[in-house]
Amino acid sequence: MRVLVVEDEYYIADDLRRCLARAGASIVGPMSSLTQAEAALKGGEFDCAVLDLNLHGESAAGVADELKILGIPFAIATGYGSGAVPSRLNDVPRLEKPFDPSQVVDLLSRLERPSVVR
């Protein structure tokens, strides 16, 4: 499985990268900026994603919207609580920081690829 990691906190991103790689995933990223995340979407060479919604003060909710449109399963990793997540993303699995990276592995292994919205 190829996993896109979008996370601006270096240590969290590195922990995720290492944990996912140990579980056998190929990592795309980590991407630490909105520009990088948007470019990764255009490349589209991943099966699922872990997405921090706040990238250096910029909202990545548009990236989440695009992942939903493309039918790519993803999880939101946030340190701002559920109030910081737009209501349109309430159905997306979420991990509250701080979390154990192994929780991400478990969550991603349970994600199903949703049908593509057109």
N, C-alpha and C positions, 0 to 999 in steps of 0.2 A: 504494500500500500504506500502510495506517495502522499505525504502530508504537508500541506502549506502551513507554515507557522508564521503568524503575524503578531509580533510582540515587540514593544519598544524598550522594555526593561531588560538590559543585557543578561543579568543573572537568571531571570525567569526564562528568557528565550534559550539560553544555553542549557539550563536544566531540562527544558522540554525537548530540545534537540537530542540531547544525550539519552534521555529516557525513551523517547520514541525510536531512536536508532537501535537501542538495546532490545527493543521489542520487535525489531525487524523492519521497521518502516524506513523508507527513503524520505529524506527531509528536503523540502523546497523552502529555502530561507535559512534562518529566520529573516523576515522582512520587518524593518523597524520604522518605516515611514509610510504614510498614506500613498505617496508616489510609487514606492516599491511594491506595495500591496496591489495597487491598481495595475501596474505593469505585470505582476504575476498572474492576475486574472486574465489578461490578454494572452499570456503564454498558455494558460490552462492545462499545464502538465502535472496535475495532482488529482487525487481521488477524494480528498476531504481536507478540512482546514480547522485550525485553532486560531481564533481571531480575538485580539484585544481591541475593544471599541474605541479606546482613547490612545491615539498615537501622538505623543508630544503635543497634547492639547487639541489635536484635530480629530474629528469624529470619523470613525471607519464604518459608520452605519450604512453608507452607500455601498461599501464593499460587501457587507452582509446582505444587502438587498440583491446585489448582483449574484452572489453565491446562490441565493434562493431561486432567482430567475433561471440560473444555469442548472439547477437541480443538484448542486454539489453539497453534500452534507457537511455541516460544520458545527463547532461548539464555540460559544462566547466565553472568554476568560476576562473577568473584570474585577477590579478592586473597588468599584464605586457602588456596589449593591444593585439591587433590581431596579431602583428608581432611575438609574442612569441609562437603562436599556430602553430604547423606544418600544412602545406597546406593540408595534407591528412585528417585533422580534420575540415576543413572549413565548412563542412555541419552539424557539431554538434552545437546545440544551445549554446550560450555563454552569460555569465553575466560578465560585467566588474566591478571589485571592485573599490570603495565601492558600494555595492548594498543593497537594502532593502531585508531582508530575505523573506518578503512576495512575492517579485518578483520570488523567487525560487519556492514557492508553486504554483503560477500561471503558471509558465513555466512547471513544472513537471506535472501539471494536464492536460496540452495540449500535452504532448509527447505521441507518438504512438510507440508501440513495432514494430521495423523494422523486416523484414524477416531475418532469420539467414543465414549468409554467410558461405559456406562450401568450 
